[in-house]
Amino acid sequence: MDDGYHAEYQYALPLFQKYNAVACTAVTSDFIGKTKEGTGEPYSNTKELLHMQSCGWEILSHGK
């Protein structure tokens, strides 16, 4: 997964859980809890990222 969009939490996490699998998501720390400029697409917030991590996902640094 890439960029830490909320859709990863909303759609990918439940799908991966269904198949007992985990993934990684690379997150830009400045975007946590914000929305993408121009499209309004939300990024995951801290609570969502911590939940993903507790489910076995690795949260990677994408950049700053």
JOMO-V73015 format. One record per backbone hydrogen bond with DSSP energy under -0.5 kcal/mol. CO is the residue of the C=O (numbers start at 1). NH is the residue of the N-H. E is the energy in kcal/mol with one decimal. If there is no record, write none. Layout:
co: (CO,CO)
nh: (NH,NH)
e: (E,E)
This chain:
co: (1,2,3,4,5,5,6,6,7,7,8,11,12,13,14,15,16,17,23,25,25,26,27,27,27,28,28,29,31,34,36,36,41,42,44,45,46,47,48,49,50,51,52,52,53,58,58,60,60,63)
nh: (26,5,28,44,8,9,9,10,11,12,13,15,16,17,18,19,21,20,58,27,60,3,29,62,63,31,32,32,34,43,39,40,36,6,33,49,50,51,52,53,54,55,55,57,56,25,60,27,62,29)
e: (-0.9,-0.7,-0.5,-3.4,-1.5,-0.7,-0.6,-2.9,-3.0,-1.3,-2.4,-1.3,-3.0,-2.6,-2.1,-1.2,-2.8,-1.7,-1.9,-0.6,-3.0,-1.4,-0.7,-2.9,-0.8,-2.2,-0.5,-0.9,-2.4,-3.1,-0.7,-2.9,-3.2,-2.6,-2.4,-2.3,-2.6,-2.0,-2.5,-2.4,-2.3,-1.1,-0.6,-2.2,-1.9,-2.3,-0.7,-3.0,-0.6,-1.2)
